[in-house]
Amino acid sequence: MERSAQDTTGLLHLVEEAVRIRMVWEEVATTHCCRPSEEVEAAYTEAAARWDVQVDERTATRSSIYISGCYWE
């Protein structure tokens, strides 16, 4: 099955977005593990802005709970 150039471009954009999301997670998880969730949530939101990743409040809150509780290890 051949992919069109448009399909390939879309796939590359999707992969790029996934990598940036992962970088946000890694950055915050390595610098804010086991810190208060409010502090982690603020760091997560700031990192997302730096990496040009749009996150909603629910995602930032849930991620901060996992990172602050060190559940990701």
N, C-alpha and C positions, 0 to 999 in steps of 0.2 A: 504494500500500500504506500503510495507516494504522498508526501505532504506538500501542500502548496507553500509558497514563500510566506504568505500571510499566516498560515498555521504555525510555521516554524518561528516566525517573529513573535507571535502570541505566546508560544511555549517558552521562548527565551525570556520574555518579560515576566512570565509567571515564575520561572526559576530565579530570576534576579530579585523579585519581590520576596520569595522564600528565603533567599540568602540574607537579605537585609533584615527580615524578621528574626532570623536566627542570630544575626549579629547583635541586635538589640537585646535579645535574651541572654546571650553569652556575656555581653558587656555588663549588664546589670547583675546577673547571677554571680559573676566573679568578683564584683566590687561591693555588693550589698547583701550577700548571703547572711541570713540569721539576724538581720537588722529589723527594726520595727516596720510593719507593712506600709505605714503611711510614708515613711522615708523611701522605701523600695518603690512604691507606686509613683512617687514624684520623680525618682531617678529613671524609672521605666518610661514615663511620659517624655522626659527630657531626651533620653536616648532615642526614642522613636522619632522625635522631631529632628534630631541630628542626622539620623539615617533615612529621613524622608519616608517614614512608615506611618500610615494612619492607623491609630488604634482607638477603639471606643473605650468608654469608661469601664465597662464590664471586663474587657480583656485586660486592661491595666490592673484592675482590682484583683482578678483571679490570678494573674501572673505574679503579682506582688505577694499574694498569700503563699504560693508555692515557693517562691524565692526566699521570702523571709523565714519560712519554716524549714528551709533546706531540704525540701522534698524532691528536688530535681537531681540530687546527687545519685 
